[in-house]
């Protein structure tokens, strides 16, 4: 599904590249990795004799850990490479460390690494028409090559997919000539092999991630949580991890697993939390004081959410992040080393402390009926969280995230499972201008909502998509219908459909709705080369 505008084309993405959370291994030595390359790769590649780029086609690229994993997996499946799992792990670790990407080079496109579903991405029209019409733009943006190597990649596409220039969007023009003459130089400029960002990052003294972290996050169907993440170093860049905490409703969570760090900041962890296997794809800050990214179920990547972990004296979250004028409610402050008096800001009074420990303080708060509408700071002792709590008069509008989404039918005894979609409601109060829907609006944060579906248009209504395409739970998780023919539908068609997701936030006597577009479509029959 694509949405076009004048200068860029925005493509709706599902899940992306492989997470390497399970590839925990002993530290790779450069000599070991280079020996593996000589033993396993030089039947096709060659040694160049150049110290900067010693191996042809290999040494002229930089990629994420997932990118290198995909490359080696493709060599196995399409080129007959024979390599053991241990050698593969060693090689991925070495290449990601020595020919990886700097943190700044992954900015804006980490959603592919983190398997964030339903991202609407925007790329230059030239790149869109040449590359993104087949795969995500983030896949292009998460690698670096010399100009010659970008040209080699174009030749590879023509050799591997000779019909590429006859696809819609290519056959009406000289696609191959445009790709070589215009696109390759642009990619070499936008995503160069040599960069100051990577050179400077290699010089940075990487911090150990050992220690205790305060983690906050969200999981669909369960809600927000805060926890203590204990990280213990077992070898260079290898850690054991243990997670202990609770969800906002008081339900405990606990788990443990292992983690590995690539390129000094790319955290990949595999944990079992309350019997469910999950993955973490996070990025560490340069000073080693923060980890941020996404955690999701291993077997259902849609079921996941953003997480953040920090060290030091810091407030990581205030839940809920809003309080209405004249309202009394429980407020949870999460963080690390939370010591001292709690201060909720002007117009909001703390009535009493319900419970507290070093990482979590629950207070009963009350907002004055005349409290000023706006964002206020929350403090615990000397630790402050700026604009952490929003005081509002009424909910003016609600946005549903994601605004555009795809779910895929599946199951019904077939080998391809259903691909769900998860939603949250974000509330806003009108800003100082009193007009909802402007940049002046006050973001309140995620709010509880009642969820429902309706036909997106007249065709969906005529085809009765609302009955067959799927259902949405009270937690905002949409489960699509079964794959295959449905004899109950007209002409026994399948259960795809075009729907609107409706989230209704109750604000006293005021019910405010937001809507998002959901396209329920067929399975993905072509599996990427990932394993």
C-alpha positions as CSV (number, residue, x, y, z in Angstrom):
1,X,0.0,0.0,0.0
2,X,1.5,3.3,-1.0
3,X,0.5,7.0,-0.5
4,X,2.0,9.4,-3.0
5,X,2.8,13.0,-2.7
6,X,4.8,15.4,-4.9
7,X,8.4,14.9,-3.6
8,X,8.2,11.7,-1.5
9,X,6.3,8.5,-1.5
10,X,5.2,7.0,1.8
11,X,5.0,3.3,2.1
12,X,3.2,1.4,4.9
13,X,5.5,-1.2,6.5
14,X,4.9,-4.3,8.4
15,X,7.6,-6.1,10.3
16,X,11.2,-5.9,9.1
17,X,14.6,-7.3,9.5
18,X,15.7,-10.2,11.8
19,X,16.5,-9.5,15.4
20,X,19.6,-11.1,16.7
21,X,18.5,-11.5,20.3
22,X,19.3,-15.1,20.4
23,X,22.8,-14.9,19.1
24,X,24.7,-14.7,22.4
25,X,28.2,-16.0,21.9
26,X,31.7,-15.7,23.2
27,X,33.6,-12.6,22.0
28,X,34.8,-12.8,18.4
29,X,38.5,-12.2,17.7
30,X,39.4,-10.5,14.4
31,X,41.8,-13.3,13.6
32,X,39.1,-15.9,14.1
33,X,36.7,-14.0,11.9
34,X,39.2,-13.4,9.1
35,X,40.2,-17.1,9.2
36,X,36.5,-17.9,8.7
37,X,36.3,-15.6,5.8
38,X,39.3,-17.2,4.2
39,X,38.1,-20.7,4.9
40,X,34.4,-20.2,4.0
41,X,34.1,-17.2,1.6
42,X,37.1,-17.0,-0.7
43,X,35.7,-19.7,-3.1
44,X,33.7,-16.7,-4.5
45,X,35.3,-13.6,-2.9
46,X,39.0,-12.7,-3.2
47,X,41.7,-11.0,-1.1
48,X,42.4,-7.6,-2.5
49,X,45.7,-6.9,-0.9
50,X,44.4,-3.6,0.4
51,X,44.6,-3.1,4.2
52,X,41.5,-1.0,4.3
53,X,39.3,-3.3,2.2
54,X,41.0,-6.7,2.3
55,X,38.1,-8.8,1.0
56,X,36.3,-8.1,-2.3
57,X,32.6,-7.2,-1.9
58,X,32.7,-7.9,1.9
59,X,35.0,-5.1,3.0
60,X,33.3,-2.4,0.9
61,X,30.0,-2.5,2.9
62,X,28.8,-1.6,6.4
63,X,25.7,-3.0,7.9
64,X,23.7,-3.6,11.0
65,X,23.9,-7.0,12.8
66,X,20.7,-7.9,11.1
67,X,22.0,-6.8,7.7
68,X,25.1,-9.0,8.1
69,X,23.0,-11.9,9.3
70,X,20.7,-11.6,6.2
71,X,23.7,-11.5,3.9
72,X,25.3,-14.6,5.3
73,X,22.0,-16.4,5.3
74,X,21.5,-15.5,1.7
75,X,24.9,-16.9,0.9
76,X,23.9,-20.1,2.6
77,X,20.6,-20.5,0.8
78,X,21.4,-19.2,-2.6
79,X,25.2,-19.7,-3.0
80,X,25.8,-22.9,-1.1
81,X,27.9,-21.4,1.7
82,X,28.8,-24.1,4.3
83,X,29.3,-22.5,7.7
84,X,28.5,-23.7,11.2
85,X,26.2,-21.7,13.6
86,X,29.2,-20.9,15.8
87,X,31.2,-19.6,12.8
88,X,28.2,-17.6,11.7
89,X,27.8,-16.0,15.1
90,X,31.5,-15.1,15.2
91,X,31.4,-13.6,11.7
92,X,28.3,-11.5,12.4
93,X,29.7,-10.2,15.6
94,X,33.0,-9.2,14.0
95,X,31.5,-7.6,10.9
96,X,28.9,-5.7,12.9
97,X,31.7,-4.4,15.3
98,X,34.2,-3.4,12.5
99,X,31.9,-2.7,9.6
100,X,28.7,-1.5,11.3
101,X,26.8,1.7,11.6
102,X,27.2,4.5,14.1
103,X,24.2,5.4,16.3
104,X,23.5,8.5,14.3
105,X,23.4,6.5,11.1
106,X,20.5,4.5,12.3
107,X,18.4,7.5,13.5
108,X,15.0,7.6,12.0
109,X,15.0,4.1,10.6
110,X,15.4,2.0,13.7
111,X,11.8,0.9,13.3
112,X,13.0,-1.8,10.9
113,X,15.4,-3.2,13.4
114,X,12.9,-3.0,16.2
115,X,10.2,-4.7,14.1
116,X,7.8,-1.8,14.7
117,X,4.7,-2.6,12.7
118,X,2.7,-0.3,10.5
119,X,5.2,2.5,10.0
120,X,4.5,5.0,7.3
121,X,7.9,5.9,5.9
122,X,8.9,8.7,3.5
123,X,11.8,8.6,1.1
124,X,13.1,10.6,-1.9
125,X,11.0,9.8,-4.9
126,X,14.0,8.6,-7.0
127,X,14.9,6.0,-4.4
128,X,11.2,5.2,-3.9
129,X,10.6,4.5,-7.6
130,X,13.8,2.4,-7.9
131,X,14.2,0.6,-4.6
132,X,11.2,1.1,-2.3
133,X,8.6,-0.2,-4.7
134,X,9.9,-3.7,-3.7
135,X,11.1,-3.4,-0.2
136,X,11.3,-0.8,2.6
137,X,13.4,2.3,2.3
138,X,14.8,1.6,5.8
139,X,16.5,-1.5,4.4
140,X,18.4,0.7,2.0
141,X,19.1,3.3,4.7
142,X,20.5,0.8,7.1
143,X,23.6,-0.1,5.0
144,X,26.6,1.8,3.7
145,X,28.5,1.0,0.5
146,X,31.0,2.6,-1.9
147,X,29.6,3.9,-5.2
148,X,31.0,0.9,-7.0
149,X,29.4,-1.4,-4.5
150,X,26.0,0.3,-4.9
151,X,26.4,-0.3,-8.6
152,X,27.3,-4.0,-7.9
153,X,24.1,-4.2,-5.9
154,X,22.1,-3.0,-8.9
155,X,23.8,-5.5,-11.2
156,X,23.0,-8.2,-8.6
157,X,19.3,-7.3,-8.7
158,X,19.3,-7.5,-12.5
159,X,21.0,-10.9,-12.3
160,X,18.9,-12.3,-9.5
161,X,15.6,-10.6,-10.5
162,X,15.9,-10.1,-14.3
163,X,12.2,-9.0,-14.5
164,X,12.8,-6.0,-12.2
165,X,12.9,-3.5,-15.0
166,X,9.6,-4.8,-16.4
167,X,7.6,-4.3,-13.2
168,X,5.0,-1.6,-12.9
169,X,6.8,1.7,-12.4
170,X,9.9,0.5,-14.2
171,X,8.9,-0.8,-17.6
172,X,7.8,2.7,-18.8
173,X,11.3,4.1,-18.5
174,X,15.0,3.1,-18.7
175,X,15.0,1.7,-15.2
176,X,18.4,0.1,-15.3
177,X,20.2,3.1,-16.8
178,X,18.5,5.4,-14.3
179,X,19.5,3.1,-11.4
180,X,23.2,3.0,-12.5
181,X,23.5,6.7,-13.6
182,X,21.3,8.5,-11.0
183,X,20.4,6.2,-8.1
184,X,23.8,4.7,-7.3
185,X,25.6,8.1,-7.0
186,X,22.8,9.4,-4.9
187,X,23.0,6.3,-2.6
188,X,26.7,6.7,-2.3
189,X,26.3,10.3,-1.3
190,X,23.4,9.7,1.1
191,X,24.7,6.4,2.6
192,X,28.5,6.5,2.0
193,X,30.9,3.8,3.0
194,X,33.3,6.2,4.5
195,X,31.8,8.6,7.1
196,X,32.9,10.8,9.9
197,X,30.1,9.4,12.1
198,X,31.4,5.9,11.9
199,X,35.1,6.9,12.1
200,X,34.3,9.0,15.2
201,X,32.2,6.3,16.8
202,X,35.0,3.7,16.5
203,X,37.2,6.0,18.6
204,X,34.6,6.3,21.4
205,X,35.4,4.4,24.6
206,X,32.4,2.1,24.8
207,X,30.8,1.8,28.3
208,X,30.0,-1.5,30.0
209,X,26.3,-2.0,30.4
210,X,26.8,-3.9,33.7
211,X,24.6,-2.9,36.6
212,X,21.0,-2.3,37.6
213,X,18.7,-0.3,35.4
214,X,15.2,1.1,35.9
215,X,13.0,0.0,32.9
216,X,9.6,1.3,31.8
217,X,7.6,0.1,28.9
218,X,4.3,-1.1,27.4
219,X,3.0,-4.4,26.2
220,X,-0.3,-4.7,24.3
221,X,-3.0,-6.5,26.3
222,X,-1.1,-6.0,29.5
223,X,-0.4,-2.3,29.7
224,X,2.4,-0.2,31.0
225,X,5.0,-1.6,33.3
226,X,8.0,-0.6,35.4
227,X,10.8,-3.0,36.4
228,X,14.3,-3.4,37.6
229,X,16.6,-4.8,34.9
230,X,19.8,-6.4,36.4
231,X,22.6,-6.8,33.9
232,X,25.6,-9.0,34.7
233,X,28.6,-9.2,32.4
234,X,29.7,-12.7,31.5
235,X,32.2,-11.9,28.7
236,X,33.1,-9.0,26.4
237,X,29.8,-7.6,25.1
238,X,27.8,-10.6,26.6
239,X,25.5,-10.4,29.6
240,X,22.9,-12.2,31.6
241,X,19.8,-10.2,32.4
242,X,17.0,-10.5,35.0
243,X,13.8,-8.4,35.0
244,X,11.5,-7.9,38.0
245,X,8.6,-5.5,38.1
246,X,4.9,-5.0,37.8
247,X,2.3,-3.7,35.4
248,X,0.2,-0.6,36.1
249,X,-2.6,-2.8,37.5
250,X,-0.2,-4.4,40.0
251,X,0.2,-7.7,38.2
252,X,3.9,-8.8,38.7
253,X,6.2,-9.6,35.9
254,X,9.6,-11.4,36.0
255,X,12.0,-12.9,33.6
256,X,15.5,-13.7,32.7
257,X,17.7,-14.3,29.7
258,X,20.8,-13.2,27.9
259,X,22.0,-10.3,25.8
260,X,24.8,-9.4,23.4
261,X,25.9,-5.9,22.3
262,X,27.1,-5.2,18.7
263,X,29.1,-2.2,17.6
264,X,29.3,-0.9,21.1
265,X,25.6,0.1,21.4
266,X,23.3,-2.4,19.6
267,X,21.6,-4.4,22.4
268,X,19.9,-7.6,21.4
269,X,18.4,-9.7,24.2
270,X,16.4,-12.9,24.5
271,X,14.3,-13.4,27.6
272,X,11.5,-15.5,29.0
273,X,9.1,-13.3,30.9
274,X,6.3,-15.1,32.8
275,X,6.7,-18.1,30.4
276,X,6.6,-16.0,27.2
277,X,9.7,-15.7,25.1
278,X,10.4,-12.1,24.2
279,X,13.1,-10.1,22.3
280,X,14.6,-6.8,23.0
281,X,16.1,-4.6,20.3
282,X,17.6,-1.5,22.0
283,X,20.2,1.1,21.5
284,X,22.5,2.2,24.2
285,X,23.4,5.9,24.6
286,X,27.0,6.9,24.1
287,X,27.6,7.4,27.8
288,X,26.1,4.1,28.7
289,X,23.4,5.6,30.9
290,X,20.3,4.7,28.8
291,X,18.8,1.9,26.7
292,X,15.9,2.6,24.4
293,X,14.0,0.6,21.8
294,X,11.3,-2.0,21.6
295,X,10.4,-5.3,23.3
296,X,8.1,-7.8,21.6
297,X,7.0,-11.5,21.7
298,X,9.3,-13.8,19.8
299,X,6.5,-15.6,18.2
300,X,4.2,-12.6,17.6
301,X,6.2,-9.5,16.9
302,X,3.1,-7.3,16.7
303,X,2.6,-7.8,20.5
304,X,5.2,-5.4,21.8
305,X,5.9,-1.9,22.6
306,X,8.6,0.8,23.3
307,X,10.8,0.3,26.4
308,X,13.4,2.5,28.1
309,X,16.0,1.7,30.8
310,X,18.1,4.2,32.6
311,X,20.9,4.3,35.2
312,X,21.5,7.0,37.8
313,X,19.0,9.2,39.6
314,X,16.2,9.7,37.1
315,X,12.5,9.6,36.6
316,X,11.6,7.4,33.7
317,X,7.8,7.7,33.6
318,X,4.7,9.2,35.3
319,X,1.6,7.0,34.9
320,X,-1.0,8.2,34.1
321,X,0.6,11.2,32.5
322,X,-2.5,13.4,32.9
323,X,-4.9,14.6,35.7
324,X,-8.1,16.6,35.2
325,X,-8.9,19.8,37.1
326,X,-10.6,18.9,40.4
327,X,-9.7,15.2,40.0
328,X,-8.2,12.9,42.6
329,X,-6.3,9.8,41.4
330,X,-3.4,7.5,42.0
331,X,-0.2,8.5,40.2
332,X,2.8,6.2,39.8
333,X,6.3,7.7,39.5
334,X,8.9,5.3,38.1
335,X,12.6,5.7,37.9
336,X,15.9,5.0,39.7
337,X,17.1,6.0,43.2
338,X,13.8,7.9,43.9
339,X,14.6,9.4,47.3
340,X,13.2,12.5,48.9
341,X,10.0,14.4,48.9
342,X,7.5,14.2,46.1
343,X,6.5,17.4,44.4
344,X,3.8,17.3,41.7
345,X,3.9,20.9,40.5
346,X,1.7,23.9,40.8
347,X,-2.0,23.2,41.2
348,X,-1.5,19.5,42.0
349,X,-1.3,18.4,45.6
350,X,0.0,15.1,46.9
351,X,-2.4,13.8,49.6
352,X,-0.4,10.8,50.7
353,X,2.1,8.2,49.7
354,X,0.4,4.9,49.0
355,X,3.6,2.9,48.5
356,X,7.2,3.5,47.6
357,X,10.6,1.9,47.0
358,X,13.8,3.1,45.3
359,X,12.3,2.6,41.8
360,X,8.6,3.2,42.3
361,X,6.5,5.7,44.2
362,X,2.7,5.6,44.2
363,X,0.9,8.7,45.5
364,X,-2.7,9.9,45.8
365,X,-2.8,13.2,43.9
366,X,-5.4,15.9,43.6
367,X,-5.6,18.7,41.1
368,X,-7.1,22.0,42.0
369,X,-10.3,23.0,40.2
370,X,-8.5,26.1,39.1
371,X,-5.2,24.5,38.3
372,X,-3.7,25.9,35.1
373,X,-4.0,23.8,32.0
374,X,-0.6,22.7,30.8
375,X,2.4,20.4,31.4
376,X,4.1,20.5,34.8
377,X,7.2,19.1,36.3
378,X,7.3,16.2,38.7
379,X,10.1,15.9,41.3
380,X,11.3,13.3,43.8
381,X,13.9,15.0,45.9
382,X,16.3,16.5,43.5
383,X,15.3,14.2,40.6
384,X,13.0,15.9,38.1
385,X,11.0,14.9,35.1
386,X,10.1,17.9,33.0
387,X,6.6,18.2,31.5
388,X,5.8,14.7,32.9
389,X,2.2,15.4,34.1
390,X,-0.5,17.3,32.1
391,X,-3.3,19.1,33.8
392,X,-6.3,19.5,31.6
393,X,-9.9,20.7,31.6
394,X,-11.4,18.3,29.1
395,X,-10.4,16.0,26.3
396,X,-10.7,17.9,23.1
397,X,-9.7,15.1,20.6
398,X,-8.3,11.6,20.4
399,X,-5.8,10.2,18.0
400,X,-5.5,6.4,17.4
401,X,-2.1,5.0,16.8
402,X,-1.1,3.7,14.3
403,X,-3.3,5.8,12.0
404,X,-2.7,3.5,9.1
405,X,-2.3,-0.2,9.6
406,X,-2.3,-3.6,8.0
407,X,-3.4,-7.0,9.4
408,X,-3.2,-10.3,7.6
409,X,-5.6,-13.2,7.6
410,X,-4.0,-16.6,8.3
411,X,-4.3,-19.8,10.4
412,X,-7.3,-22.1,9.6
413,X,-4.9,-25.0,9.6
414,X,-2.5,-23.4,7.2
415,X,1.2,-22.8,7.8
416,X,1.1,-19.0,7.9
417,X,-0.2,-17.5,11.2
418,X,-2.5,-14.5,11.4
419,X,-0.8,-11.1,11.6
420,X,-2.6,-9.0,14.2
421,X,-2.5,-5.2,14.8
422,X,-2.5,-3.3,18.1
423,X,-3.9,0.1,18.9
424,X,-3.7,2.8,21.5
425,X,-5.6,6.1,22.1
426,X,-3.8,9.4,22.6
427,X,-5.8,12.2,24.2
428,X,-5.3,15.9,23.6
429,X,-6.7,19.0,25.3
430,X,-7.1,22.2,23.4
431,X,-4.2,24.6,23.8
432,X,-4.2,28.3,24.7
433,X,-6.0,29.1,21.4
434,X,-8.9,26.9,22.4
435,X,-9.0,25.2,19.1
436,X,-8.5,21.4,19.0
437,X,-6.5,20.0,16.1
438,X,-3.7,22.7,16.1
439,X,-0.1,22.6,17.0
440,X,-1.0,24.3,20.3
441,X,-2.9,21.2,21.6
442,X,-1.7,19.8,24.9
443,X,-0.8,16.1,24.6
444,X,-2.2,14.2,27.5
445,X,-0.8,10.8,26.7
446,X,-2.2,7.3,26.3
447,X,-5.7,7.0,27.7
448,X,-8.0,4.0,28.3
449,X,-10.5,3.5,25.4
450,X,-13.4,1.4,24.4
451,X,-12.7,-0.2,21.1
452,X,-14.9,-1.0,18.1
453,X,-14.9,-1.5,14.4
454,X,-16.9,-0.1,11.5
455,X,-16.8,-0.3,7.6
456,X,-14.3,2.0,6.2
457,X,-16.3,2.9,3.1
458,X,-19.5,1.9,1.2
459,X,-17.8,-1.0,-0.5
460,X,-16.8,-2.4,2.9
461,X,-20.3,-1.9,4.1
462,X,-21.8,-3.6,1.1
463,X,-19.4,-6.6,1.4
464,X,-20.1,-6.9,5.1
465,X,-16.4,-6.7,6.0
466,X,-17.3,-5.9,9.6
467,X,-18.7,-9.4,10.1
468,X,-15.9,-11.4,8.5
469,X,-12.6,-9.5,8.5
470,X,-11.9,-9.9,12.3
471,X,-12.5,-8.7,15.8
472,X,-10.9,-6.3,18.2
473,X,-10.4,-7.0,21.9
474,X,-11.1,-4.7,24.8
475,X,-7.3,-4.0,24.9
476,X,-7.2,-2.7,21.4
477,X,-5.7,-5.8,19.7
478,X,-7.2,-6.7,16.4
479,X,-7.3,-10.4,15.3
480,X,-8.0,-10.9,11.7
481,X,-10.3,-13.7,10.3
482,X,-9.3,-17.1,9.0
483,X,-7.4,-17.6,5.7
484,X,-9.0,-19.4,2.8
485,X,-12.5,-19.4,1.3
486,X,-15.5,-18.5,3.4
487,X,-18.7,-20.1,2.1
488,X,-20.7,-17.6,4.2
489,X,-19.4,-14.7,2.1
490,X,-20.7,-13.7,-1.3
491,X,-19.0,-15.9,-3.9
492,X,-17.1,-17.6,-1.0
493,X,-14.5,-14.9,-1.0
494,X,-11.9,-14.8,1.8
495,X,-12.0,-12.7,5.0
496,X,-10.0,-9.7,3.9
497,X,-11.7,-6.3,4.4
498,X,-11.4,-2.5,4.8
499,X,-12.2,-1.3,8.3
500,X,-12.0,1.7,10.6
501,X,-10.8,1.2,14.1
502,X,-12.7,3.4,16.6
503,X,-11.4,4.3,20.0
504,X,-13.7,6.0,22.4
505,X,-12.3,7.8,25.5
506,X,-14.7,8.5,28.3
507,X,-14.0,11.9,29.9
508,X,-16.8,12.2,32.5
509,X,-19.9,13.0,30.5
510,X,-17.8,13.6,27.4
511,X,-17.1,10.7,25.0
512,X,-14.5,11.6,22.5
513,X,-13.7,9.3,19.5
514,X,-10.8,8.8,17.2
515,X,-10.5,6.7,14.2
516,X,-7.7,4.8,12.3
517,X,-7.7,3.0,9.0
518,X,-7.1,-0.8,9.0
519,X,-6.7,-2.8,5.8
520,X,-7.1,-6.6,6.4
521,X,-5.4,-8.4,3.6
522,X,-3.9,-11.7,2.5
523,X,-0.9,-13.5,3.9
524,X,2.7,-12.7,3.0
525,X,3.5,-15.7,0.9
526,X,7.2,-14.8,0.1
527,X,9.3,-15.3,3.1
528,X,12.5,-13.1,3.4
529,X,15.9,-14.8,3.6
530,X,16.5,-14.4,7.3
531,X,17.4,-17.7,8.8
